[in-house]
């Protein structure tokens, strides 16, 4: 059974930091592209950062210089280090795993709430 479990969300003041984790099971983690998305109430889900199976990273413009995505293939975990948080970063953050070899397979975690407020 494939599972992606996010953790590390919570309440933080503007300018603060959080580190999100997403632990995967049931997949060959190292061959999957991992990504973080977020969704605020009433808004579409948006891509935050990608760390593909080769280690290449890409970031949305609104988090460049503030967030860092990384992965530990031995622990089958992807991380999102979030610094200099802003109120507009408030959202549910979702972890995804995708593999696109002959067929596309995509899995999602349940999400973890991040609230940035004073």
GUPA-749295 format. One line per field, with one value per atom (N, C-alpha, C, CB): residue number from 1; residue in one letter; atom name; x, z, y. Coordinates in Angstrom, 2 decimals. Glycine has a CB too. Layout:
N
num <- NUM;...
residu <- A;...
atome <- CA;...
east <- X;...
up <- Z;...
north <- Y;...
end
This chain:
118
num <- 1;1;1;1;2;2;2;2;3;3;3;3;4;4;4;4;5;5;5;5;6;6;6;6;7;7;7;7;8;8;8;8;9;9;9;9;10;10;10;10;11;11;11;11;12;12;12;12;13;13;13;13;14;14;14;14;15;15;15;15;16;16;16;16;17;17;17;17;18;18;18;18;19;19;19;19;20;20;20;20;21;21;21;21;22;22;22;22;23;23;23;23;24;24;24;24;25;25;25;25;26;26;26;26;27;27;27;27;28;28;28;28;29;29;29;29;30;30;30;30;31;31;31;31;32;32;32;32;33;33;33;33;34;34;34;34;35;35;35;35;36;36;36;36;37;37;37;37;38;38;38;38;39;39;39;39;40;40;40;40;41;41;41;41;42;42;42;42;43;43;43;43;44;44;44;44;45;45;45;45;46;46;46;46;47;47;47;47;48;48;48;48;49;49;49;49;50;50;50;50;51;51;51;51;52;52;52;52;53;53;53;53;54;54;54;54;55;55;55;55;56;56;56;56;57;57;57;57;58;58;58;58;59;59;59;59;60;60;60;60;61;61;61;61;62;62;62;62;63;63;63;63;64;64;64;64;65;65;65;65;66;66;66;66;67;67;67;67;68;68;68;68;69;69;69;69;70;70;70;70;71;71;71;71;72;72;72;72;73;73;73;73;74;74;74;74;75;75;75;75;76;76;76;76;77;77;77;77;78;78;78;78;79;79;79;79;80;80;80;80;81;81;81;81;82;82;82;82;83;83;83;83;84;84;84;84;85;85;85;85;86;86;86;86;87;87;87;87;88;88;88;88;89;89;89;89;90;90;90;90;91;91;91;91;92;92;92;92;93;93;93;93;94;94;94;94;95;95;95;95;96;96;96;96;97;97;97;97;98;98;98;98;99;99;99;99;100;100;100;100;101;101;101;101;102;102;102;102;103;103;103;103;104;104;104;104;105;105;105;105;106;106;106;106;107;107;107;107;108;108;108;108;109;109;109;109;110;110;110;110;111;111;111;111;112;112;112;112;113;113;113;113;114;114;114;114;115;115;115;115;116;116;116;116;117;117;117;117;118;118;118;118
residu <- X;X;X;X;X;X;X;X;X;X;X;X;X;X;X;X;X;X;X;X;X;X;X;X;X;X;X;X;X;X;X;X;X;X;X;X;X;X;X;X;X;X;X;X;X;X;X;X;X;X;X;X;X;X;X;X;X;X;X;X;X;X;X;X;X;X;X;X;X;X;X;X;X;X;X;X;X;X;X;X;X;X;X;X;X;X;X;X;X;X;X;X;X;X;X;X;X;X;X;X;X;X;X;X;X;X;X;X;X;X;X;X;X;X;X;X;X;X;X;X;X;X;X;X;X;X;X;X;X;X;X;X;X;X;X;X;X;X;X;X;X;X;X;X;X;X;X;X;X;X;X;X;X;X;X;X;X;X;X;X;X;X;X;X;X;X;X;X;X;X;X;X;X;X;X;X;X;X;X;X;X;X;X;X;X;X;X;X;X;X;X;X;X;X;X;X;X;X;X;X;X;X;X;X;X;X;X;X;X;X;X;X;X;X;X;X;X;X;X;X;X;X;X;X;X;X;X;X;X;X;X;X;X;X;X;X;X;X;X;X;X;X;X;X;X;X;X;X;X;X;X;X;X;X;X;X;X;X;X;X;X;X;X;X;X;X;X;X;X;X;X;X;X;X;X;X;X;X;X;X;X;X;X;X;X;X;X;X;X;X;X;X;X;X;X;X;X;X;X;X;X;X;X;X;X;X;X;X;X;X;X;X;X;X;X;X;X;X;X;X;X;X;X;X;X;X;X;X;X;X;X;X;X;X;X;X;X;X;X;X;X;X;X;X;X;X;X;X;X;X;X;X;X;X;X;X;X;X;X;X;X;X;X;X;X;X;X;X;X;X;X;X;X;X;X;X;X;X;X;X;X;X;X;X;X;X;X;X;X;X;X;X;X;X;X;X;X;X;X;X;X;X;X;X;X;X;X;X;X;X;X;X;X;X;X;X;X;X;X;X;X;X;X;X;X;X;X;X;X;X;X;X;X;X;X;X;X;X;X;X;X;X;X;X;X;X;X;X;X;X;X;X;X;X;X;X;X;X;X;X;X;X;X;X;X;X;X;X;X;X;X;X
atome <- N;CA;C;CB;N;CA;C;CB;N;CA;C;CB;N;CA;C;CB;N;CA;C;CB;N;CA;C;CB;N;CA;C;CB;N;CA;C;CB;N;CA;C;CB;N;CA;C;CB;N;CA;C;CB;N;CA;C;CB;N;CA;C;CB;N;CA;C;CB;N;CA;C;CB;N;CA;C;CB;N;CA;C;CB;N;CA;C;CB;N;CA;C;CB;N;CA;C;CB;N;CA;C;CB;N;CA;C;CB;N;CA;C;CB;N;CA;C;CB;N;CA;C;CB;N;CA;C;CB;N;CA;C;CB;N;CA;C;CB;N;CA;C;CB;N;CA;C;CB;N;CA;C;CB;N;CA;C;CB;N;CA;C;CB;N;CA;C;CB;N;CA;C;CB;N;CA;C;CB;N;CA;C;CB;N;CA;C;CB;N;CA;C;CB;N;CA;C;CB;N;CA;C;CB;N;CA;C;CB;N;CA;C;CB;N;CA;C;CB;N;CA;C;CB;N;CA;C;CB;N;CA;C;CB;N;CA;C;CB;N;CA;C;CB;N;CA;C;CB;N;CA;C;CB;N;CA;C;CB;N;CA;C;CB;N;CA;C;CB;N;CA;C;CB;N;CA;C;CB;N;CA;C;CB;N;CA;C;CB;N;CA;C;CB;N;CA;C;CB;N;CA;C;CB;N;CA;C;CB;N;CA;C;CB;N;CA;C;CB;N;CA;C;CB;N;CA;C;CB;N;CA;C;CB;N;CA;C;CB;N;CA;C;CB;N;CA;C;CB;N;CA;C;CB;N;CA;C;CB;N;CA;C;CB;N;CA;C;CB;N;CA;C;CB;N;CA;C;CB;N;CA;C;CB;N;CA;C;CB;N;CA;C;CB;N;CA;C;CB;N;CA;C;CB;N;CA;C;CB;N;CA;C;CB;N;CA;C;CB;N;CA;C;CB;N;CA;C;CB;N;CA;C;CB;N;CA;C;CB;N;CA;C;CB;N;CA;C;CB;N;CA;C;CB;N;CA;C;CB;N;CA;C;CB;N;CA;C;CB;N;CA;C;CB;N;CA;C;CB;N;CA;C;CB;N;CA;C;CB;N;CA;C;CB;N;CA;C;CB;N;CA;C;CB;N;CA;C;CB;N;CA;C;CB;N;CA;C;CB;N;CA;C;CB;N;CA;C;CB;N;CA;C;CB;N;CA;C;CB;N;CA;C;CB;N;CA;C;CB;N;CA;C;CB;N;CA;C;CB;N;CA;C;CB;N;CA;C;CB;N;CA;C;CB;N;CA;C;CB;N;CA;C;CB;N;CA;C;CB
east <- 0.84;0.00;0.88;-0.95;0.65;1.42;0.92;1.35;1.85;1.52;2.53;1.44;2.03;2.84;2.27;2.86;3.09;2.63;3.42;2.74;2.75;3.39;3.37;2.71;4.35;4.40;5.22;4.99;5.14;5.95;5.23;7.07;3.97;3.20;2.86;1.95;2.33;1.95;1.78;2.96;1.73;1.57;2.93;0.58;3.23;4.50;4.28;5.56;5.09;4.99;5.65;5.62;5.21;5.89;7.39;5.30;8.16;9.61;10.19;10.02;9.34;9.78;10.05;8.78;10.37;10.73;10.00;12.24;9.78;9.26;9.95;7.72;10.04;10.56;9.52;11.89;9.02;8.06;8.77;7.06;8.19;8.70;7.59;9.30;7.96;7.02;7.68;6.58;7.17;7.72;6.91;7.72;7.60;6.95;7.14;7.48;6.16;6.26;5.49;5.72;5.87;5.17;5.62;3.74;6.66;7.20;8.71;6.77;9.28;10.73;11.07;11.25;11.31;11.36;12.35;11.71;13.52;14.60;14.28;15.83;13.34;13.02;11.85;12.70;11.30;10.17;10.60;9.17;9.91;10.03;9.16;9.62;9.73;9.00;8.72;9.80;7.59;7.21;6.36;6.46;6.37;5.48;4.53;6.28;3.27;2.22;1.58;1.17;0.83;0.05;-1.28;0.82;-2.23;-3.55;-4.13;-4.48;-4.42;-5.06;-6.57;-4.55;-7.35;-8.80;-9.31;-9.45;-10.15;-10.73;-9.81;-11.19;-8.62;-7.66;-7.28;-6.42;-6.71;-6.24;-4.98;-6.00;-4.79;-3.53;-2.41;-3.61;-1.30;-0.19;1.10;-0.05;1.94;3.23;4.17;3.83;4.85;5.81;7.24;5.60;7.57;8.94;8.96;9.83;9.97;10.16;11.59;9.85;11.74;13.04;12.88;13.55;13.40;13.16;14.11;13.30;13.91;14.66;16.16;14.15;16.56;17.97;18.54;18.19;17.72;18.18;18.03;19.57;17.50;17.29;16.12;17.03;16.31;15.28;14.76;15.81;13.50;12.86;11.91;12.11;11.77;10.96;10.01;11.83;8.85;7.97;8.61;6.59;8.32;8.94;8.68;8.44;7.52;7.15;7.85;5.68;8.62;9.38;10.88;8.90;11.32;12.75;13.52;13.01;14.60;15.41;14.93;15.46;13.76;13.21;13.03;11.89;12.63;12.35;13.41;10.95;13.66;14.58;13.96;15.94;13.91;13.44;14.65;12.50;14.58;15.65;15.05;16.69;15.85;15.36;16.44;14.86;16.02;16.90;16.35;16.98;16.99;16.48;16.59;17.23;17.57;17.70;16.53;19.02;16.09;14.97;13.63;15.14;13.68;12.47;11.63;11.63;12.30;11.67;12.09;12.02;11.14;11.41;11.07;10.60;11.87;11.73;11.47;12.98;10.85;10.71;11.08;9.27;12.25;12.67;12.12;14.22;11.33;10.67;11.18;9.13;11.82;12.35;11.66;13.87;11.80;11.23;9.77;12.02;9.03;7.63;6.79;7.05;5.84;4.93;3.50;5.08;2.61;1.21;0.62;0.37;1.04;0.52;1.01;0.88;1.94;2.35;1.37;3.73;0.42;-0.56;-1.35;-1.52;-1.34;-1.99;-1.84;-1.41;-2.55;-2.28;-1.22;-3.57;-0.16;0.95;0.87;2.29;0.96;0.83;2.12;-0.32;2.44;3.56;3.04;4.32;3.79;3.43;4.64;2.82;4.36;5.38;4.89;5.67;5.72;5.31;6.42;4.92;5.99;6.89;6.26;7.21;7.02;6.50;7.42;6.36;7.29;8.03;7.02;9.15;6.71;5.70;4.29;5.94;4.06;2.83;3.17;1.94;2.22;2.42;1.72;1.89;2.46;1.91;2.12;2.57;1.07;1.13;0.43;0.50;1.07;0.52;0.57;1.28;-0.36;-0.50;-0.58;-1.73;-0.02;-0.20;-1.49;0.98;-1.77;-3.01;-2.93;-3.40;-1.74;-1.54;-1.23;-2.74;-0.53;-0.24;-0.45;1.21;-1.12;-1.49;-0.31;-2.67;-0.07;0.91;0.17;2.07;0.27;-0.37;0.69;-1.48;0.78;1.74;0.95;2.65;1.05;0.25;0.90;-1.18;0.74;1.20;0.12;1.68
up <- 0.00;0.00;0.00;1.21;-0.94;-1.04;-0.02;-2.47;0.69;1.66;1.61;3.06;1.61;1.80;3.00;0.51;4.01;5.25;5.54;6.40;5.48;5.78;7.27;5.01;7.72;9.10;9.17;10.02;10.30;10.53;10.40;9.60;10.00;9.91;11.27;9.11;11.27;12.52;12.37;13.58;13.50;13.56;13.78;14.67;12.97;13.08;12.79;12.11;13.41;13.17;11.86;14.32;11.26;10.06;10.29;9.61;9.31;9.43;10.03;10.23;10.55;11.16;10.16;12.15;10.69;9.85;10.29;9.90;9.33;9.57;8.62;9.39;9.05;8.18;8.06;8.73;6.85;6.58;6.14;5.52;6.51;6.11;5.46;7.31;4.53;3.89;3.80;2.48;4.56;4.58;3.66;6.01;2.77;1.79;2.13;0.40;1.77;1.88;0.74;3.26;0.40;-0.65;-2.06;-0.53;-2.21;-3.51;-3.49;-3.93;-4.67;-4.81;-4.88;-6.08;-3.73;-3.56;-4.49;-2.14;-4.66;-5.39;-6.85;-5.31;-7.44;-8.85;-9.06;-9.49;-7.99;-8.09;-8.01;-7.00;-8.80;-8.67;-7.49;-9.98;-6.60;-5.42;-5.52;-4.14;-5.00;-5.08;-3.88;-6.37;-3.60;-2.62;-3.32;-1.53;-2.99;-3.43;-2.21;-4.30;-2.45;-1.36;-1.89;-0.69;-0.98;-1.34;-0.19;-1.70;-0.46;0.50;0.30;0.36;1.32;1.19;0.03;2.48;-0.80;-1.93;-3.11;-1.50;-3.06;-4.14;-4.71;-3.66;-5.91;-6.55;-5.88;-8.03;-5.99;-5.54;-6.46;-5.51;-5.88;-6.66;-6.31;-6.44;-7.31;-7.14;-6.38;-8.49;-5.39;-4.59;-4.99;-3.11;-5.04;-5.33;-5.81;-4.10;-6.62;-7.15;-6.89;-8.66;-6.51;-6.47;-7.21;-4.98;-8.45;-9.23;-8.86;-10.70;-9.50;-9.13;-9.36;-9.90;-10.21;-10.43;-9.53;-11.83;-8.66;-7.72;-8.19;-7.41;-9.39;-9.89;-9.17;-11.40;-8.78;-8.06;-8.87;-6.72;-8.67;-9.26;-8.23;-10.58;-8.27;-7.29;-7.96;-6.29;-7.35;-7.76;-7.42;-7.08;-8.22;-8.02;-6.63;-9.06;-6.09;-4.82;-3.62;-4.64;-3.82;-2.70;-2.94;-2.44;-4.11;-4.40;-3.39;-5.82;-2.89;-1.90;-0.49;-2.21;-0.30;1.03;1.38;1.14;0.41;0.65;-0.01;0.12;0.58;0.02;0.10;0.76;-1.04;-1.07;-1.12;-2.28;-0.37;-0.36;-0.15;0.73;-0.41;-0.24;0.33;-1.56;1.07;1.62;1.14;3.20;0.14;-0.44;0.51;-1.71;1.39;2.37;3.35;3.12;3.73;4.64;3.92;5.50;2.60;1.78;2.23;1.87;2.38;2.89;2.07;4.36;1.79;1.16;2.16;-0.16;2.14;3.10;2.38;3.97;3.09;2.62;3.78;2.10;3.67;4.65;4.25;4.78;5.11;4.81;5.76;4.92;5.21;5.98;5.55;5.81;6.38;6.09;5.70;4.99;6.48;6.14;6.18;7.08;5.27;5.13;5.36;3.74;5.76;5.93;4.68;6.30;3.50;2.28;2.02;1.13;2.83;2.76;3.47;3.35;4.16;4.87;3.90;5.67;4.14;3.25;3.82;1.81;3.21;3.44;2.44;3.30;2.93;2.10;1.85;2.74;0.59;0.17;-0.46;-0.80;-0.17;-0.78;-1.92;0.27;-3.01;-4.11;-4.59;-5.26;-5.13;-5.74;-7.12;-4.87;-8.13;-9.49;-10.25;-10.21;-11.01;-11.89;-13.26;-11.35;-14.29;-15.65;-16.56;-16.16;-16.48;-17.34;-17.95;-16.55;-19.22;-19.96;-19.52;-19.81;-18.23;-17.66;-16.55;-17.13;-16.24;-15.18;-13.91;-15.61;-12.83;-11.52;-10.59;-10.94;-9.96;-9.06;-7.75;-9.69;-6.66;-5.34;-4.54;-4.61;-3.61;-2.79;-1.32;-3.21;-0.52;0.92;1.33;1.64;2.62;3.14;3.43;4.39;3.45;3.69;5.14;3.26;5.32;6.65;6.64;7.10;7.66;7.72;8.17;8.65;7.42;7.79;7.92;6.74;9.08;9.32;9.76;10.38;9.03;9.34;9.78;8.10;11.04;11.61;12.88;11.89;13.12;14.35;15.42;14.10
north <- -1.18;0.00;1.24;0.00;2.14;3.36;4.37;3.94;4.96;5.99;7.11;5.40;8.33;9.52;10.26;10.43;10.48;11.07;12.32;10.07;13.46;14.74;15.02;15.87;15.76;16.21;17.49;15.12;18.16;19.34;20.66;19.34;20.62;21.85;22.39;21.63;23.60;24.22;25.71;23.93;26.38;27.82;28.47;28.23;29.46;30.16;31.64;29.56;32.49;33.92;34.31;34.68;35.41;35.89;36.04;37.23;35.61;35.61;34.35;36.77;33.50;32.27;31.17;31.81;30.00;28.86;27.60;28.63;26.73;25.40;24.44;25.36;23.20;22.15;21.06;21.59;20.88;19.83;18.56;20.28;17.44;16.15;15.35;15.39;14.51;13.59;12.24;14.10;11.30;9.95;9.05;9.39;8.38;7.53;6.06;7.81;5.28;3.83;3.20;3.33;1.99;1.27;1.61;1.52;2.43;2.77;2.65;4.19;2.49;2.56;4.05;1.78;4.61;6.06;6.74;6.39;6.15;6.80;7.08;5.97;6.37;6.55;7.52;5.22;8.05;8.96;10.41;8.66;11.23;12.67;13.10;13.40;13.87;14.32;15.82;14.01;16.22;17.62;18.01;17.90;19.30;19.89;20.85;20.63;20.72;21.62;22.26;20.88;23.31;23.89;24.39;25.03;24.46;24.94;25.75;23.76;27.01;27.88;27.81;29.33;28.13;28.08;28.92;28.55;28.32;29.02;29.21;30.32;28.65;28.79;27.44;29.52;27.48;26.26;25.75;26.50;24.45;23.88;24.35;22.33;24.75;25.27;24.57;26.76;24.44;23.80;24.73;23.42;24.18;24.93;24.60;24.64;23.32;22.91;21.48;23.08;21.16;19.82;19.37;19.77;18.13;17.48;16.16;17.27;16.11;14.92;13.78;15.24;12.65;11.46;11.59;10.28;12.52;12.79;13.86;13.17;14.42;15.42;16.86;15.18;17.06;18.40;19.06;18.38;20.30;21.03;22.21;21.51;22.51;23.68;24.27;23.32;25.59;26.29;27.26;27.01;27.41;28.49;29.82;28.35;30.83;32.14;32.70;33.11;32.42;33.03;32.43;32.93;31.36;30.78;30.77;29.38;31.19;31.18;32.02;31.69;31.44;32.12;31.94;33.54;31.36;31.16;29.69;31.86;28.88;27.47;26.61;27.09;25.45;24.48;23.09;24.52;22.42;21.04;20.11;20.79;19.04;18.06;16.67;18.38;15.66;14.31;13.42;13.74;12.43;11.41;10.08;11.49;9.52;8.29;7.10;7.98;7.12;6.04;6.05;6.15;7.24;7.37;7.44;8.58;7.49;7.59;8.78;6.29;9.90;11.10;12.32;11.31;13.19;14.46;15.56;14.63;16.62;17.70;19.02;17.81;19.93;21.29;22.22;21.58;22.82;23.80;25.15;23.85;25.74;27.00;28.07;26.85;29.07;30.18;31.47;30.30;32.48;33.80;33.70;34.50;32.97;32.71;33.97;31.68;34.02;35.14;34.66;35.80;35.57;35.16;34.51;36.36;34.94;34.36;32.94;35.22;32.46;31.07;30.13;30.90;30.70;29.89;29.02;30.79;27.73;26.78;25.38;26.86;24.46;23.04;22.63;22.17;22.04;21.62;20.13;22.00;19.76;18.37;17.87;18.21;16.66;15.96;15.10;15.12;15.04;14.16;13.37;14.96;12.21;11.36;10.97;10.10;11.16;10.87;10.16;12.14;9.18;8.46;8.38;7.05;8.70;8.74;7.94;10.20;6.63;5.73;4.76;4.96;4.96;4.22;4.57;2.73;4.59;5.09;6.08;3.94;6.94;7.91;7.44;9.29;7.47;7.13;8.32;5.84;8.77;9.90;9.55;11.15;9.87;9.64;10.93;8.51;11.04;12.25;11.91;13.05;12.78;12.69;13.37;13.30;13.33;13.88;15.37;13.15;15.91;17.32;17.65;18.07;18.75;19.27;20.78;18.91;21.28;22.69;23.55;22.89;24.60;25.62;26.94;25.72;27.55;28.83;29.84;28.71;30.94;31.99;33.21;32.32;33.52;34.59;35.11;34.12;36.39;36.99;36.99;38.39
end
